[in-house]
């Protein structure tokens, strides 16, 4: 499977785009809890944020892989069915009859890249907005599932709902308290998943 020259040149920019989308998603998500997540993040947190999102759930990972595969083959699909009315209308295709083969290939690659960008932007924005919205909604309605227990170095333990974490901090709600807690990892002895639906 050979990557076209157009796509190969864009790979570094693609990862930079994913990093920006990861930052955008985290910023939107944590903003809904009153947290500026960038103040609590390291460079490594920022760099791995898109990978962390993609691998957070097997369904999400599968969907993202399928999305990339589809868009990899999209240019050849567009070239083959460029005269089909539905395809032409959906992707707003212009005539490539006067273009050389290389120019037409580059044109269809650009359409595929733009389509992929729109899908990824929608995914990250939707994930950040929906994740924060539904969590805050459950908090207000007292419907959060406090399925984690944090054991602190001082010997204290608390049942919590974890809204997220990075390499330095845990962000969570303590059962019975609607104030968000931000705790450095260094002060936590261990975290226990009380209710694990996958193995219980």
N, C-alpha and C positions, 0 to 999 in steps of 0.2 A: 504494500500500500504506500504509494509515493505521495508525499505532501507537496502541493504545488508551491511554486516560488512565492506567489502572493501571500499564501497562508504562512509559509515558513518565515517570511520577513516580519509578519505580524505577531508571531508567538510571544516575543518578549513584551510587546505592548499589551497582548492579551492577558498575560499574568499580572501586569501592572493594573489593567482594568479590573481584574478579579479582586486584587488587593483593595482598590478604591471602593468596589462594591461591598466588600467585607466590612470596611470602615463605615460605609454609609449604613449598612444593615445594623451593625452594632450600635452606632450613634443613635439611630432612630429608635431601636429597641430599648436601650438603656435611658434615653431621654424621657421616655414615658414614665420612668421611675424617678426622674430628677437627677440622673447621674450623667456626668460627662465622662464617658468611658475612656476617652483618650488620655485623661489625666491619670488613670490607673493602669494603663497598658504600656508594655515594653515594645521595642521594635520587633521582637520575635512574635509577640502576640499579633501584631499587625500583619506580619508576613505570612503567618500560617492561618489567618482568619478565614480565607475562602476555602482552604482545604478542610479546616475544622467544620465548616458549615456543610460541605459536601459529604463528609463522612459521619455526620452526626446521626444519620438514620439511613438504614439500608434502602428504604424506599426512595429517599431523596437522592442517594448516590446512584441508584439504578436509573432514576428519571434523568439525572444530569448526564450520565453516560449515554443514554439513548438520545438525549437532546444534541450532544456533541456529534454522535454518529450520524444522525439525521442531517445536521448542517454540514457535515463533511461531504456527504453525497448530494446535498441540495444543488450545487452548481450544475452537475451533470444532469440532474432531474429537470432543472429549469431549461437547460439547453435543449433537452429532448422534447419537452412539452411546452415550449415557449409560445406556440400558437394556440394552445388550449385556452379558451376564454376565461375559465375559472382561475387558472394559474396566472395568466396575464394580469387579470384584475386584482388578485390577492397580493401579488408581489409588485404591482405597478410596473410591469416590464415594458421597456422600450424596444423598438425594433433594433436588431443587431445585424440586419442584412448587409449594411454597408461597412461593417467592422471586419477586421481580419480575425482569423481564428484565435490568435493570442489576445486581441482586444476583447473579443466576445467572452473568452474564458475569464479574463480579468474582471469584466463587467459582472458576470454571474457569481464570481467569487465575492465581489463587493456586496452584492445583494444578500448572499448567504451570511456574510459577516454582520451586516446591519440587522438581519433577522435574529441572529444569535445574540447580539448585543441587547436587542429589545426584550427577548425572552429572559436573559440573565438579569437585566435591570428590573424587570417585573418580578422575578423570583426573589431577589434580595430585598427590594422595597416591600413587597407583600409579606415576606417572612418577618421582616423587622416590625412593620406596622401591626400585623395580625398577632404576632407573638406577644408584643407589649400590651396591645389592647385587651386581648382575652385574659391575660394574667392579671392586669389591673382590675378588670371586670370581676373576675373570680375573687380577688382580694376584697373588693367593696361588698360583695355578696357573701363573704365568709365561706367560700367554696374551695379554697386552696387545699390541696392534698399535701400535708406535711409529712412526706415519706422519708425524709432524711434525718439522721441524728448526728449532730456534730459533738465530738468529744474534744474539749479544749485542754491545753497543756496544764492548766491550773486544776483540772479535775472536774470542772463543770460540764454538764451535757445539756443540749437543747434540741428539741424537735423543730425542724426548720423546713421551709420551702425554698429550694435553691433556684434563683432566677438566672444564675450564670456564674462563671468564674474565668479567670485567666491564669497566667503563670505566677501572679503575685497575690491575688485577692479572691475571696468568695463573696458573692452578693446574695443575700437571702432575707427572708422574713421569718421571724420567730413566731411560733404558734401563740396566738393571743395578743400579738403586737403588730400593728400595721406600719410601724416605722422600719424602713429598710436598714439592714445591717451590712457593713462592709468590714470584713475581717481579713487580715494578712494570713497567708498560708502558714507562716512560721508559728503562729499562735494556736494552730489546730493540730491536735494529736492524730485524730483519724475521723473519717466520715463513714457512717454506716447507713446503707440503704435498708430502711425498715421494711418497706413493702415493695418487693420485687415481683412484678406480675409475670416476668419471663420465667422464673424458676419456682415461685411459691405455688 
